[in-house]
Amino acid sequence: MKKIPFRYECALELKAVTFYPDFTIRHPKSGNYFYWKHFGLMDSPSYAQQAFQKLNIYCQSGIIPTINLITTYETKEQPLTSQAIENIIQEYFVF
């Protein structure tokens, strides 16, 4: 498997706000940058509201889910699995 270059919680300035996406990933073939944001407490209404506000700013800044923003979500009853993560990595970065 090829190594996929990434940075963990690298600062990203959007609309005068600093965000820290979980991963900033450089595609090994195209060189394009992708951001991966995990939202882990989606069963909390206040957390979910903040998550949607963040997504809005990402979109206004041209960082669009499924295009150059990977988002994952989980709740207490529906955790994110390692298989789901592997599937995402395969889909986006393995060629």
mmCIF file as gemmi writes it, N, C-alpha and C atoms, coordinates in Angstrom:
data_model
loop_
_atom_site.group_PDB
_atom_site.id
_atom_site.type_symbol
_atom_site.label_atom_id
_atom_site.label_alt_id
_atom_site.label_comp_id
_atom_site.label_asym_id
_atom_site.label_entity_id
_atom_site.label_seq_id
_atom_site.pdbx_PDB_ins_code
_atom_site.Cartn_x
_atom_site.Cartn_y
_atom_site.Cartn_z
_atom_site.occupancy
_atom_site.B_iso_or_equiv
_atom_site.pdbx_formal_charge
_atom_site.auth_seq_id
_atom_site.auth_asym_id
_atom_site.pdbx_PDB_model_num
ATOM 1 N N . MET Axp A 1 ? 0.849 -1.18 0 1 0 ? 1 A 1
ATOM 2 C CA . MET Axp A 1 ? 0 0 0 1 0 ? 1 A 1
ATOM 3 C C . MET Axp A 1 ? 0.892 1.241 0 1 0 ? 1 A 1
ATOM 4 N N . LYS Axp A 2 ? 0.51 2.215 -0.772 1 0 ? 2 A 1
ATOM 5 C CA . LYS Axp A 2 ? 1.268 3.462 -0.832 1 0 ? 2 A 1
ATOM 6 C C . LYS Axp A 2 ? 0.995 4.304 0.402 1 0 ? 2 A 1
ATOM 7 N N . LYS Axp A 3 ? 1.997 5.07 0.753 1 0 ? 3 A 1
ATOM 8 C CA . LYS Axp A 3 ? 1.806 5.993 1.87 1 0 ? 3 A 1
ATOM 9 C C . LYS Axp A 3 ? 0.987 7.18 1.394 1 0 ? 3 A 1
ATOM 10 N N . ILE Axp A 4 ? 0.115 7.633 2.245 1 0 ? 4 A 1
ATOM 11 C CA . ILE Axp A 4 ? -0.736 8.777 1.933 1 0 ? 4 A 1
ATOM 12 C C . ILE Axp A 4 ? -0.3 9.923 2.835 1 0 ? 4 A 1
ATOM 13 N N . PRO Axp A 5 ? 0.263 10.989 2.252 1 0 ? 5 A 1
ATOM 14 C CA . PRO Axp A 5 ? 0.745 12.104 3.076 1 0 ? 5 A 1
ATOM 15 C C . PRO Axp A 5 ? -0.413 12.84 3.753 1 0 ? 5 A 1
ATOM 16 N N . PHE Axp A 6 ? -0.275 13.071 5.041 1 0 ? 6 A 1
ATOM 17 C CA . PHE Axp A 6 ? -1.319 13.791 5.773 1 0 ? 6 A 1
ATOM 18 C C . PHE Axp A 6 ? -0.698 14.58 6.918 1 0 ? 6 A 1
ATOM 19 N N . ARG Axp A 7 ? -1.489 15.529 7.395 1 0 ? 7 A 1
ATOM 20 C CA . ARG Axp A 7 ? -1.145 16.264 8.617 1 0 ? 7 A 1
ATOM 21 C C . ARG Axp A 7 ? -2.349 16.19 9.541 1 0 ? 7 A 1
ATOM 22 N N . TYR Axp A 8 ? -2.077 16.081 10.829 1 0 ? 8 A 1
ATOM 23 C CA . TYR Axp A 8 ? -3.127 15.954 11.833 1 0 ? 8 A 1
ATOM 24 C C . TYR Axp A 8 ? -3.417 17.312 12.453 1 0 ? 8 A 1
ATOM 25 N N . GLU Axp A 9 ? -4.693 17.676 12.459 1 0 ? 9 A 1
ATOM 26 C CA . GLU Axp A 9 ? -5.19 18.918 13.072 1 0 ? 9 A 1
ATOM 27 C C . GLU Axp A 9 ? -4.362 20.139 12.681 1 0 ? 9 A 1
ATOM 28 N N . CYS Axp A 10 ? -4.122 20.279 11.406 1 0 ? 10 A 1
ATOM 29 C CA . CYS Axp A 10 ? -3.401 21.433 10.867 1 0 ? 10 A 1
ATOM 30 C C . CYS Axp A 10 ? -4.36 22.627 10.779 1 0 ? 10 A 1
ATOM 31 N N . ALA Axp A 11 ? -3.927 23.783 11.231 1 0 ? 11 A 1
ATOM 32 C CA . ALA Axp A 11 ? -4.784 24.979 11.219 1 0 ? 11 A 1
ATOM 33 C C . ALA Axp A 11 ? -5.194 25.335 9.795 1 0 ? 11 A 1
ATOM 34 N N . LEU Axp A 12 ? -6.459 25.737 9.653 1 0 ? 12 A 1
ATOM 35 C CA . LEU Axp A 12 ? -7.022 26.129 8.368 1 0 ? 12 A 1
ATOM 36 C C . LEU Axp A 12 ? -7.87 27.373 8.591 1 0 ? 12 A 1
ATOM 37 N N . GLU Axp A 13 ? -7.482 28.488 7.979 1 0 ? 13 A 1
ATOM 38 C CA . GLU Axp A 13 ? -8.208 29.755 8.128 1 0 ? 13 A 1
ATOM 39 C C . GLU Axp A 13 ? -9.322 29.84 7.092 1 0 ? 13 A 1
ATOM 40 N N . LEU Axp A 14 ? -10.556 29.956 7.556 1 0 ? 14 A 1
ATOM 41 C CA . LEU Axp A 14 ? -11.714 30.101 6.679 1 0 ? 14 A 1
ATOM 42 C C . LEU Axp A 14 ? -12.622 31.184 7.238 1 0 ? 14 A 1
ATOM 43 N N . LYS Axp A 15 ? -12.917 32.195 6.441 1 0 ? 15 A 1
ATOM 44 C CA . LYS Axp A 15 ? -13.842 33.262 6.855 1 0 ? 15 A 1
ATOM 45 C C . LYS Axp A 15 ? -13.434 33.862 8.199 1 0 ? 15 A 1
ATOM 46 N N . ALA Axp A 16 ? -12.152 34.121 8.371 1 0 ? 16 A 1
ATOM 47 C CA . ALA Axp A 16 ? -11.594 34.728 9.584 1 0 ? 16 A 1
ATOM 48 C C . ALA Axp A 16 ? -11.764 33.851 10.829 1 0 ? 16 A 1
ATOM 49 N N . VAL Axp A 17 ? -11.981 32.564 10.624 1 0 ? 17 A 1
ATOM 50 C CA . VAL Axp A 17 ? -12.104 31.606 11.72 1 0 ? 17 A 1
ATOM 51 C C . VAL Axp A 17 ? -11.057 30.518 11.481 1 0 ? 17 A 1
ATOM 52 N N . THR Axp A 18 ? -10.4 30.09 12.544 1 0 ? 18 A 1
ATOM 53 C CA . THR Axp A 18 ? -9.427 29.01 12.423 1 0 ? 18 A 1
ATOM 54 C C . THR Axp A 18 ? -10.105 27.686 12.74 1 0 ? 18 A 1
ATOM 55 N N . PHE Axp A 19 ? -10.024 26.769 11.792 1 0 ? 19 A 1
ATOM 56 C CA . PHE Axp A 19 ? -10.547 25.421 11.964 1 0 ? 19 A 1
ATOM 57 C C . PHE Axp A 19 ? -9.37 24.465 12.059 1 0 ? 19 A 1
ATOM 58 N N . TYR Axp A 20 ? -9.614 23.325 12.65 1 0 ? 20 A 1
ATOM 59 C CA . TYR Axp A 20 ? -8.604 22.28 12.765 1 0 ? 20 A 1
ATOM 60 C C . TYR Axp A 20 ? -9.211 20.96 12.289 1 0 ? 20 A 1
ATOM 61 N N . PRO Axp A 21 ? -9.321 20.791 10.961 1 0 ? 21 A 1
ATOM 62 C CA . PRO Axp A 21 ? -9.847 19.508 10.49 1 0 ? 21 A 1
ATOM 63 C C . PRO Axp A 21 ? -8.968 18.379 11.02 1 0 ? 21 A 1
ATOM 64 N N . ASP Axp A 22 ? -9.569 17.241 11.246 1 0 ? 22 A 1
ATOM 65 C CA . ASP Axp A 22 ? -8.812 16.136 11.832 1 0 ? 22 A 1
ATOM 66 C C . ASP Axp A 22 ? -7.599 15.769 10.979 1 0 ? 22 A 1
ATOM 67 N N . PHE Axp A 23 ? -7.791 15.757 9.669 1 0 ? 23 A 1
ATOM 68 C CA . PHE Axp A 23 ? -6.684 15.431 8.776 1 0 ? 23 A 1
ATOM 69 C C . PHE Axp A 23 ? -6.702 16.342 7.562 1 0 ? 23 A 1
ATOM 70 N N . THR Axp A 24 ? -5.519 16.769 7.154 1 0 ? 24 A 1
ATOM 71 C CA . THR Axp A 24 ? -5.302 17.423 5.87 1 0 ? 24 A 1
ATOM 72 C C . THR Axp A 24 ? -4.477 16.431 5.07 1 0 ? 24 A 1
ATOM 73 N N . ILE Axp A 25 ? -5.014 16.019 3.934 1 0 ? 25 A 1
ATOM 74 C CA . ILE Axp A 25 ? -4.426 14.913 3.184 1 0 ? 25 A 1
ATOM 75 C C . ILE Axp A 25 ? -4.095 15.378 1.769 1 0 ? 25 A 1
ATOM 76 N N . ARG Axp A 26 ? -2.902 15.083 1.346 1 0 ? 26 A 1
ATOM 77 C CA . ARG Axp A 26 ? -2.516 15.37 -0.034 1 0 ? 26 A 1
ATOM 78 C C . ARG Axp A 26 ? -2.663 14.087 -0.838 1 0 ? 26 A 1
ATOM 79 N N . HIS Axp A 27 ? -3.506 14.148 -1.862 1 0 ? 27 A 1
ATOM 80 C CA . HIS Axp A 27 ? -3.745 12.963 -2.681 1 0 ? 27 A 1
ATOM 81 C C . HIS Axp A 27 ? -2.43 12.522 -3.321 1 0 ? 27 A 1
ATOM 82 N N . PRO Axp A 28 ? -2.067 11.244 -3.164 1 0 ? 28 A 1
ATOM 83 C CA . PRO Axp A 28 ? -0.761 10.8 -3.649 1 0 ? 28 A 1
ATOM 84 C C . PRO Axp A 28 ? -0.599 10.86 -5.17 1 0 ? 28 A 1
ATOM 85 N N . LYS Axp A 29 ? -1.684 10.856 -5.906 1 0 ? 29 A 1
ATOM 86 C CA . LYS Axp A 29 ? -1.579 10.896 -7.368 1 0 ? 29 A 1
ATOM 87 C C . LYS Axp A 29 ? -1.792 12.305 -7.918 1 0 ? 29 A 1
ATOM 88 N N . SER Axp A 30 ? -2.886 12.96 -7.516 1 0 ? 30 A 1
ATOM 89 C CA . SER Axp A 30 ? -3.226 14.271 -8.087 1 0 ? 30 A 1
ATOM 90 C C . SER Axp A 30 ? -2.51 15.428 -7.402 1 0 ? 30 A 1
ATOM 91 N N . GLY Axp A 31 ? -2.125 15.231 -6.141 1 0 ? 31 A 1
ATOM 92 C CA . GLY Axp A 31 ? -1.524 16.322 -5.375 1 0 ? 31 A 1
ATOM 93 C C . GLY Axp A 31 ? -2.544 17.271 -4.778 1 0 ? 31 A 1
ATOM 94 N N . ASN Axp A 32 ? -3.827 17.055 -5.061 1 0 ? 32 A 1
ATOM 95 C CA . ASN Axp A 32 ? -4.884 17.903 -4.499 1 0 ? 32 A 1
ATOM 96 C C . ASN Axp A 32 ? -5.025 17.646 -3.001 1 0 ? 32 A 1
ATOM 97 N N . TYR Axp A 33 ? -5.451 18.688 -2.299 1 0 ? 33 A 1
ATOM 98 C CA . TYR Axp A 33 ? -5.646 18.566 -0.857 1 0 ? 33 A 1
ATOM 99 C C . TYR Axp A 33 ? -7.087 18.217 -0.535 1 0 ? 33 A 1
ATOM 100 N N . PHE Axp A 34 ? -7.238 17.321 0.417 1 0 ? 34 A 1
ATOM 101 C CA . PHE Axp A 34 ? -8.531 16.932 0.961 1 0 ? 34 A 1
ATOM 102 C C . PHE Axp A 34 ? -8.477 17.194 2.459 1 0 ? 34 A 1
ATOM 103 N N . TYR Axp A 35 ? -9.624 17.494 3.015 1 0 ? 35 A 1
ATOM 104 C CA . TYR Axp A 35 ? -9.752 17.684 4.457 1 0 ? 35 A 1
ATOM 105 C C . TYR Axp A 35 ? -10.717 16.625 4.962 1 0 ? 35 A 1
ATOM 106 N N . TRP Axp A 36 ? -10.408 16.082 6.134 1 0 ? 36 A 1
ATOM 107 C CA . TRP Axp A 36 ? -11.256 15.05 6.729 1 0 ? 36 A 1
ATOM 108 C C . TRP Axp A 36 ? -11.659 15.553 8.102 1 0 ? 36 A 1
ATOM 109 N N . LYS Axp A 37 ? -12.956 15.701 8.287 1 0 ? 37 A 1
ATOM 110 C CA . LYS Axp A 37 ? -13.493 16.155 9.568 1 0 ? 37 A 1
ATOM 111 C C . LYS Axp A 37 ? -14.411 15.078 10.115 1 0 ? 37 A 1
ATOM 112 N N . HIS Axp A 38 ? -14.112 14.644 11.336 1 0 ? 38 A 1
ATOM 113 C CA . HIS Axp A 38 ? -14.954 13.658 12.007 1 0 ? 38 A 1
ATOM 114 C C . HIS Axp A 38 ? -15.808 14.365 13.049 1 0 ? 38 A 1
ATOM 115 N N . PHE Axp A 39 ? -17.09 14.118 12.976 1 0 ? 39 A 1
ATOM 116 C CA . PHE Axp A 39 ? -18.042 14.665 13.942 1 0 ? 39 A 1
ATOM 117 C C . PHE Axp A 39 ? -18.51 13.508 14.815 1 0 ? 39 A 1
ATOM 118 N N . GLY Axp A 40 ? -18 13.452 16.034 1 0 ? 40 A 1
ATOM 119 C CA . GLY Axp A 40 ? -18.178 12.268 16.86 1 0 ? 40 A 1
ATOM 120 C C . GLY Axp A 40 ? -19.28 12.292 17.891 1 0 ? 40 A 1
ATOM 121 N N . LEU Axp A 41 ? -19.968 13.394 18.036 1 0 ? 41 A 1
ATOM 122 C CA . LEU Axp A 41 ? -21.003 13.476 19.079 1 0 ? 41 A 1
ATOM 123 C C . LEU Axp A 41 ? -22.333 13.933 18.491 1 0 ? 41 A 1
ATOM 124 N N . MET Axp A 42 ? -22.709 13.35 17.371 1 0 ? 42 A 1
ATOM 125 C CA . MET Axp A 42 ? -23.873 13.85 16.648 1 0 ? 42 A 1
ATOM 126 C C . MET Axp A 42 ? -25.196 13.597 17.36 1 0 ? 42 A 1
ATOM 127 N N . ASP Axp A 43 ? -25.183 12.845 18.444 1 0 ? 43 A 1
ATOM 128 C CA . ASP Axp A 43 ? -26.413 12.69 19.214 1 0 ? 43 A 1
ATOM 129 C C . ASP Axp A 43 ? -26.599 13.82 20.227 1 0 ? 43 A 1
ATOM 130 N N . SER Axp A 44 ? -25.659 14.742 20.279 1 0 ? 44 A 1
ATOM 131 C CA . SER Axp A 44 ? -25.783 15.941 21.113 1 0 ? 44 A 1
ATOM 132 C C . SER Axp A 44 ? -26.324 17.076 20.246 1 0 ? 44 A 1
ATOM 133 N N . PRO Axp A 45 ? -27.511 17.596 20.55 1 0 ? 45 A 1
ATOM 134 C CA . PRO Axp A 45 ? -28.088 18.652 19.71 1 0 ? 45 A 1
ATOM 135 C C . PRO Axp A 45 ? -27.187 19.877 19.552 1 0 ? 45 A 1
ATOM 136 N N . SER Axp A 46 ? -26.532 20.319 20.62 1 0 ? 46 A 1
ATOM 137 C CA . SER Axp A 46 ? -25.679 21.509 20.497 1 0 ? 46 A 1
ATOM 138 C C . SER Axp A 46 ? -24.443 21.204 19.651 1 0 ? 46 A 1
ATOM 139 N N . TYR Axp A 47 ? -23.868 20.026 19.805 1 0 ? 47 A 1
ATOM 140 C CA . TYR Axp A 47 ? -22.718 19.626 18.993 1 0 ? 47 A 1
ATOM 141 C C . TYR Axp A 47 ? -23.124 19.535 17.523 1 0 ? 47 A 1
ATOM 142 N N . ALA Axp A 48 ? -24.27 18.923 17.258 1 0 ? 48 A 1
ATOM 143 C CA . ALA Axp A 48 ? -24.743 18.784 15.878 1 0 ? 48 A 1
ATOM 144 C C . ALA Axp A 48 ? -24.975 20.153 15.247 1 0 ? 48 A 1
ATOM 145 N N . GLN Axp A 49 ? -25.544 21.081 15.996 1 0 ? 49 A 1
ATOM 146 C CA . GLN Axp A 49 ? -25.775 22.429 15.473 1 0 ? 49 A 1
ATOM 147 C C . GLN Axp A 49 ? -24.443 23.098 15.119 1 0 ? 49 A 1
ATOM 148 N N . GLN Axp A 50 ? -23.46 22.977 15.979 1 0 ? 50 A 1
ATOM 149 C CA . GLN Axp A 50 ? -22.132 23.539 15.687 1 0 ? 50 A 1
ATOM 150 C C . GLN Axp A 50 ? -21.494 22.853 14.478 1 0 ? 50 A 1
ATOM 151 N N . ALA Axp A 51 ? -21.714 21.562 14.347 1 0 ? 51 A 1
ATOM 152 C CA . ALA Axp A 51 ? -21.17 20.823 13.201 1 0 ? 51 A 1
ATOM 153 C C . ALA Axp A 51 ? -21.748 21.362 11.901 1 0 ? 51 A 1
ATOM 154 N N . PHE Axp A 52 ? -23.047 21.609 11.876 1 0 ? 52 A 1
ATOM 155 C CA . PHE Axp A 52 ? -23.679 22.131 10.662 1 0 ? 52 A 1
ATOM 156 C C . PHE Axp A 52 ? -23.209 23.551 10.362 1 0 ? 52 A 1
ATOM 157 N N . GLN Axp A 53 ? -22.964 24.337 11.39 1 0 ? 53 A 1
ATOM 158 C CA . GLN Axp A 53 ? -22.423 25.682 11.177 1 0 ? 53 A 1
ATOM 159 C C . GLN Axp A 53 ? -21.02 25.603 10.572 1 0 ? 53 A 1
ATOM 160 N N . LYS Axp A 54 ? -20.21 24.686 11.062 1 0 ? 54 A 1
ATOM 161 C CA . LYS Axp A 54 ? -18.869 24.498 10.5 1 0 ? 54 A 1
ATOM 162 C C . LYS Axp A 54 ? -18.952 24.056 9.044 1 0 ? 54 A 1
ATOM 163 N N . LEU Axp A 55 ? -19.837 23.116 8.761 1 0 ? 55 A 1
ATOM 164 C CA . LEU Axp A 55 ? -19.989 22.645 7.385 1 0 ? 55 A 1
ATOM 165 C C . LEU Axp A 55 ? -20.394 23.778 6.454 1 0 ? 55 A 1
ATOM 166 N N . ASN Axp A 56 ? -21.235 24.669 6.931 1 0 ? 56 A 1
ATOM 167 C CA . ASN Axp A 56 ? -21.649 25.819 6.132 1 0 ? 56 A 1
ATOM 168 C C . ASN Axp A 56 ? -20.443 26.686 5.773 1 0 ? 56 A 1
ATOM 169 N N . ILE Axp A 57 ? -19.571 26.942 6.73 1 0 ? 57 A 1
ATOM 170 C CA . ILE Axp A 57 ? -18.381 27.761 6.466 1 0 ? 57 A 1
ATOM 171 C C . ILE Axp A 57 ? -17.429 27.034 5.525 1 0 ? 57 A 1
ATOM 172 N N . TYR Axp A 58 ? -17.256 25.746 5.721 1 0 ? 58 A 1
ATOM 173 C CA . TYR Axp A 58 ? -16.429 24.979 4.786 1 0 ? 58 A 1
ATOM 174 C C . TYR Axp A 58 ? -16.965 25.151 3.358 1 0 ? 58 A 1
ATOM 175 N N . CYS Axp A 59 ? -18.262 24.976 3.186 1 0 ? 59 A 1
ATOM 176 C CA . CYS Axp A 59 ? -18.863 25.073 1.85 1 0 ? 59 A 1
ATOM 177 C C . CYS Axp A 59 ? -18.717 26.472 1.263 1 0 ? 59 A 1
ATOM 178 N N . GLN Axp A 60 ? -18.936 27.494 2.07 1 0 ? 60 A 1
ATOM 179 C CA . GLN Axp A 60 ? -18.775 28.869 1.592 1 0 ? 60 A 1
ATOM 180 C C . GLN Axp A 60 ? -17.34 29.146 1.157 1 0 ? 60 A 1
ATOM 181 N N . SER Axp A 61 ? -16.412 28.364 1.662 1 0 ? 61 A 1
ATOM 182 C CA . SER Axp A 61 ? -14.989 28.545 1.357 1 0 ? 61 A 1
ATOM 183 C C . SER Axp A 61 ? -14.51 27.62 0.241 1 0 ? 61 A 1
ATOM 184 N N . GLY Axp A 62 ? -15.441 26.913 -0.39 1 0 ? 62 A 1
ATOM 185 C CA . GLY Axp A 62 ? -15.078 26.035 -1.5 1 0 ? 62 A 1
ATOM 186 C C . GLY Axp A 62 ? -14.578 24.668 -1.088 1 0 ? 62 A 1
ATOM 187 N N . ILE Axp A 63 ? -14.767 24.323 0.163 1 0 ? 63 A 1
ATOM 188 C CA . ILE Axp A 63 ? -14.386 22.993 0.65 1 0 ? 63 A 1
ATOM 189 C C . ILE Axp A 63 ? -15.693 22.228 0.835 1 0 ? 63 A 1
ATOM 190 N N . ILE Axp A 64 ? -15.976 21.367 -0.134 1 0 ? 64 A 1
ATOM 191 C CA . ILE Axp A 64 ? -17.301 20.779 -0.304 1 0 ? 64 A 1
ATOM 192 C C . ILE Axp A 64 ? -17.277 19.286 0.033 1 0 ? 64 A 1
ATOM 193 N N . PRO Axp A 65 ? -18.246 18.826 0.868 1 0 ? 65 A 1
ATOM 194 C CA . PRO Axp A 65 ? -18.318 17.397 1.171 1 0 ? 65 A 1
ATOM 195 C C . PRO Axp A 65 ? -18.361 16.55 -0.102 1 0 ? 65 A 1
ATOM 196 N N . THR Axp A 66 ? -17.637 15.475 -0.074 1 0 ? 66 A 1
ATOM 197 C CA . THR Axp A 66 ? -17.438 14.472 -1.125 1 0 ? 66 A 1
ATOM 198 C C . THR Axp A 66 ? -16.568 14.956 -2.278 1 0 ? 66 A 1
ATOM 199 N N . ILE Axp A 67 ? -16.279 16.243 -2.369 1 0 ? 67 A 1
ATOM 200 C CA . ILE Axp A 67 ? -15.401 16.752 -3.425 1 0 ? 67 A 1
ATOM 201 C C . ILE Axp A 67 ? -13.986 16.914 -2.877 1 0 ? 67 A 1
ATOM 202 N N . ASN Axp A 68 ? -13.844 17.714 -1.833 1 0 ? 68 A 1
ATOM 203 C CA . ASN Axp A 68 ? -12.531 17.866 -1.199 1 0 ? 68 A 1
ATOM 204 C C . ASN Axp A 68 ? -12.648 17.898 0.333 1 0 ? 68 A 1
ATOM 205 N N . LEU Axp A 69 ? -13.815 17.538 0.827 1 0 ? 69 A 1
ATOM 206 C CA . LEU Axp A 69 ? -14.035 17.415 2.27 1 0 ? 69 A 1
ATOM 207 C C . LEU Axp A 69 ? -14.664 16.056 2.546 1 0 ? 69 A 1
ATOM 208 N N . ILE Axp A 70 ? -13.964 15.26 3.318 1 0 ? 70 A 1
ATOM 209 C CA . ILE Axp A 70 ? -14.493 13.973 3.762 1 0 ? 70 A 1
ATOM 210 C C . ILE Axp A 70 ? -15.045 14.192 5.156 1 0 ? 70 A 1
ATOM 211 N N . THR Axp A 71 ? -16.272 13.784 5.369 1 0 ? 71 A 1
ATOM 212 C CA . THR Axp A 71 ? -16.867 13.909 6.699 1 0 ? 71 A 1
ATOM 213 C C . THR Axp A 71 ? -17.308 12.53 7.173 1 0 ? 71 A 1
ATOM 214 N N . THR Axp A 72 ? -17.073 12.289 8.442 1 0 ? 72 A 1
ATOM 215 C CA . THR Axp A 72 ? -17.566 11.078 9.076 1 0 ? 72 A 1
ATOM 216 C C . THR Axp A 72 ? -18.299 11.49 10.342 1 0 ? 72 A 1
ATOM 217 N N . TYR Axp A 73 ? -19.237 10.65 10.723 1 0 ? 73 A 1
ATOM 218 C CA . TYR Axp A 73 ? -20.128 10.971 11.836 1 0 ? 73 A 1
ATOM 219 C C . TYR Axp A 73 ? -20.307 9.737 12.702 1 0 ? 73 A 1
ATOM 220 N N . GLU Axp A 74 ? -20.625 9.992 13.971 1 0 ? 74 A 1
ATOM 221 C CA . GLU Axp A 74 ? -21.01 8.882 14.823 1 0 ? 74 A 1
ATOM 222 C C . GLU Axp A 74 ? -21.843 9.367 15.994 1 0 ? 74 A 1
ATOM 223 N N . THR Axp A 75 ? -22.574 8.419 16.546 1 0 ? 75 A 1
ATOM 224 C CA . THR Axp A 75 ? -23.335 8.626 17.773 1 0 ? 75 A 1
ATOM 225 C C . THR Axp A 75 ? -22.959 7.486 18.721 1 0 ? 75 A 1
ATOM 226 N N . LYS Axp A 76 ? -23.481 7.537 19.931 1 0 ? 76 A 1
ATOM 227 C CA . LYS Axp A 76 ? -23.204 6.453 20.878 1 0 ? 76 A 1
ATOM 228 C C . LYS Axp A 76 ? -23.699 5.115 20.341 1 0 ? 76 A 1
ATOM 229 N N . GLU Axp A 77 ? -24.857 5.141 19.685 1 0 ? 77 A 1
ATOM 230 C CA . GLU Axp A 77 ? -25.443 3.896 19.189 1 0 ? 77 A 1
ATOM 231 C C . GLU Axp A 77 ? -24.941 3.496 17.809 1 0 ? 77 A 1
ATOM 232 N N . GLN Axp A 78 ? -24.35 4.429 17.089 1 0 ? 78 A 1
ATOM 233 C CA . GLN Axp A 78 ? -23.834 4.132 15.751 1 0 ? 78 A 1
ATOM 234 C C . GLN Axp A 78 ? -22.405 4.662 15.622 1 0 ? 78 A 1
ATOM 235 N N . PRO Axp A 79 ? -21.456 3.934 16.207 1 0 ? 79 A 1
ATOM 236 C CA . PRO Axp A 79 ? -20.062 4.384 16.152 1 0 ? 79 A 1
ATOM 237 C C . PRO Axp A 79 ? -19.477 4.209 14.75 1 0 ? 79 A 1
ATOM 238 N N . LEU Axp A 80 ? -18.467 4.997 14.474 1 0 ? 80 A 1
ATOM 239 C CA . LEU Axp A 80 ? -17.72 4.853 13.229 1 0 ? 80 A 1
ATOM 240 C C . LEU Axp A 80 ? -16.824 3.628 13.36 1 0 ? 80 A 1
ATOM 241 N N . THR Axp A 81 ? -16.846 2.779 12.359 1 0 ? 81 A 1
ATOM 242 C CA . THR Axp A 81 ? -16.064 1.542 12.428 1 0 ? 81 A 1
ATOM 243 C C . THR Axp A 81 ? -14.766 1.666 11.634 1 0 ? 81 A 1
ATOM 244 N N . SER Axp A 82 ? -13.812 0.842 11.99 1 0 ? 82 A 1
ATOM 245 C CA . SER Axp A 82 ? -12.55 0.832 11.249 1 0 ? 82 A 1
ATOM 246 C C . SER Axp A 82 ? -12.774 0.394 9.806 1 0 ? 82 A 1
ATOM 247 N N . GLN Axp A 83 ? -13.759 -0.46 9.573 1 0 ? 83 A 1
ATOM 248 C CA . GLN Axp A 83 ? -14.06 -0.884 8.201 1 0 ? 83 A 1
ATOM 249 C C . GLN Axp A 83 ? -14.596 0.289 7.382 1 0 ? 83 A 1
ATOM 250 N N . ALA Axp A 84 ? -15.417 1.126 7.981 1 0 ? 84 A 1
ATOM 251 C CA . ALA Axp A 84 ? -15.924 2.308 7.274 1 0 ? 84 A 1
ATOM 252 C C . ALA Axp A 84 ? -14.774 3.245 6.916 1 0 ? 84 A 1
ATOM 253 N N . ILE Axp A 85 ? -13.842 3.425 7.836 1 0 ? 85 A 1
ATOM 254 C CA . ILE Axp A 85 ? -12.675 4.282 7.569 1 0 ? 85 A 1
ATOM 255 C C . ILE Axp A 85 ? -11.85 3.698 6.43 1 0 ? 85 A 1
ATOM 256 N N . GLU Axp A 86 ? -11.608 2.404 6.468 1 0 ? 86 A 1
ATOM 257 C CA . GLU Axp A 86 ? -10.843 1.744 5.407 1 0 ? 86 A 1
ATOM 258 C C . GLU Axp A 86 ? -11.53 1.906 4.052 1 0 ? 86 A 1
ATOM 259 N N . ASN Axp A 87 ? -12.849 1.77 4.031 1 0 ? 87 A 1
ATOM 260 C CA . ASN Axp A 87 ? -13.595 1.939 2.781 1 0 ? 87 A 1
ATOM 261 C C . ASN Axp A 87 ? -13.427 3.344 2.216 1 0 ? 87 A 1
ATOM 262 N N . ILE Axp A 88 ? -13.462 4.341 3.076 1 0 ? 88 A 1
ATOM 263 C CA . ILE Axp A 88 ? -13.293 5.733 2.634 1 0 ? 88 A 1
ATOM 264 C C . ILE Axp A 88 ? -11.891 5.939 2.071 1 0 ? 88 A 1
ATOM 265 N N . ILE Axp A 89 ? -10.896 5.437 2.769 1 0 ? 89 A 1
ATOM 266 C CA . ILE Axp A 89 ? -9.514 5.571 2.287 1 0 ? 89 A 1
ATOM 267 C C . ILE Axp A 89 ? -9.363 4.909 0.922 1 0 ? 89 A 1
ATOM 268 N N . GLN Axp A 90 ? -9.919 3.73 0.774 1 0 ? 90 A 1
ATOM 269 C CA . GLN Axp A 90 ? -9.853 3.028 -0.512 1 0 ? 90 A 1
ATOM 270 C C . GLN Axp A 90 ? -10.535 3.839 -1.615 1 0 ? 90 A 1
ATOM 271 N N . GLU Axp A 91 ? -11.702 4.372 -1.309 1 0 ? 91 A 1
ATOM 272 C CA . GLU Axp A 91 ? -12.474 5.106 -2.315 1 0 ? 91 A 1
ATOM 273 C C . GLU Axp A 91 ? -11.759 6.371 -2.783 1 0 ? 91 A 1
ATOM 274 N N . TYR Axp A 92 ? -11.182 7.108 -1.862 1 0 ? 92 A 1
ATOM 275 C CA . TYR Axp A 92 ? -10.6 8.408 -2.199 1 0 ? 92 A 1
ATOM 276 C C . TYR Axp A 92 ? -9.129 8.351 -2.607 1 0 ? 92 A 1
ATOM 277 N N . PHE Axp A 93 ? -8.363 7.455 -2.024 1 0 ? 93 A 1
ATOM 278 C CA . PHE Axp A 93 ? -6.914 7.582 -2.137 1 0 ? 93 A 1
ATOM 279 C C . PHE Axp A 93 ? -6.165 6.39 -2.714 1 0 ? 93 A 1
ATOM 280 N N . VAL Axp A 94 ? -6.81 5.265 -2.871 1 0 ? 94 A 1
ATOM 281 C CA . VAL Axp A 94 ? -6.111 4.101 -3.401 1 0 ? 94 A 1
ATOM 282 C C . VAL Axp A 94 ? -6.521 3.919 -4.855 1 0 ? 94 A 1
ATOM 283 N N . PHE Axp A 95 ? -5.55 3.777 -5.697 1 0 ? 95 A 1
ATOM 284 C CA . PHE Axp A 95 ? -5.824 3.673 -7.136 1 0 ? 95 A 1
ATOM 285 C C . PHE Axp A 95 ? -5.081 2.494 -7.728 1 0 ? 95 A 1
